């Protein structure tokens, strides 16, 4: 099993949810209205007057064989719409209940 953490501009929720759904991923936890700043060229997402946008984050635990499909689809979206502020990564889940 793997965990996938996805952070993105909150306006793109439907697109991110569709990627998960298209890959048979039904379970996830979402955090809304989180703040952040891209590492190189990204704009701040602070929810302030000067920087009004905010991000959301989703974590989902998936079978190992689903990770590449999900990350590849997310990467395609990121290349097409860099303003998405999309970041995603995975790591191993050793045990869970």
Secondary structure, 3 states (H helix, E strand, C coil): CEEEEEEEEHHHHHHHHHHHHHCCCCCCEEEEEECECCCCCCCCECCCCCCCCCEEEEEEEECHHHHHHHHHHHHHHHHHCHHHCCEEEEEECCCCC
